[in-house]
């Protein structure tokens, strides 16, 4: 019995009370620590939740801001693209105007050159370097200068169109990227914590690819806009230049064309006046030739009419001088003979005068015949000169002026 009371395997009641107190104290301590951890966990969860919500809200705001920035630049790029496309289309119409103006200069140049070639066929004194030829040469030079200027301007226009299209291409590529970026950011903005297809992306934090800064991003689009603005302004200035060139060249060409036509009209009038004067002179020479021919016929008849009386007078004189011997006496018929002698003397004197007149007639006939030859030569010369004038009029009035009527000078 005493042995049972003294069993060493049993605890003392004090130990039991002590152990219970320790269990209570330990449990209370554990509970307190657990409650602190729970409280801290809830606080931490609440804090993280608030931080996460705030961060996500900030990200959402930044995504929205970014979307607005992209929309802004997209609108800017859209505007510039529309402007450069419109400007290019307008410039293409100016290119067409240049091409038409350039093409329209070819025919007047060919006509001017043909006129110069035709006028080389003028004959004699009419082959002169006159005002018409001077103005035609000037017209050809003006046309060649205009063709060269329009050609250079057309090349400049083609280059400007190429630059406009290059700026358009850059804007389109930038817009395409902006559209893709905006689509992605629109998708990001639409995501929420409850979106079904959200996933973990372990590699999302890796900065792969050629990331650029926001400043570089803005500068890139800004440069594209500035390039488009620059090319648009250059295109606008070129259009103004083309307008001026087309207007000035058309005025210059029209002015020179009228100068040539005026010179042609003046020259044709001068040639017609000269031809009219020549024809008048020719008619006068023809009349004078006819008169001279009549005069020669009259002189020949007058000479022929004088031959009979002269022969009779000379024969009588010769016969009277051969009367024999006393037949030359002064008989009763002396007075009659004296009268007869006086008559013979008078006849002799008349014969001498008739001989002188005959010589004068022969001299007049010789002069008349010489003058007739001169008149014939003059007639041939005038007829040849009239033909020269007719040839000149045909070249200037028919070949050249009628050909020039087909020329139409427009302000393209």
ABEGO torsion letter per residue (X at the ends): XAAAAABAABBBAAAAAAAAAAAAAAAAAAAAAAAAAAAAAAAAAAAAAAAAAAAAAAAAAAAAAAAAAAAAAAAAAAAAAAAAAAAAAAAAAAAAAAAAAAAAAAAAAAAAAAAAAAAAABBEAABBBBAAAAAAAAAAAAAAAAAAAAAAAAAAAAAAAAAAAAAAAAAAAAAAAAAAAAAAAAAAAABBAABAABBBBAAAABBBEBBBBAAAAAAAAAAAAAAAAAAAAAAAAAAAAAAAAAAAAAAAAAAAAAAAAAAAAAAAAAAAAAAAAAAAAAAAAAAAAAAAAAAAAAAAAAAAAAAAAAAAAAAAAAAAAABBEAAABBBAAAAAAAAAAAAAAAAAAAAAAAAAAAAAAAAAAAAAAAAAAAAAAAAAAAAAAAAAAAAAAAAAAAAAAAAAAABBBBBX
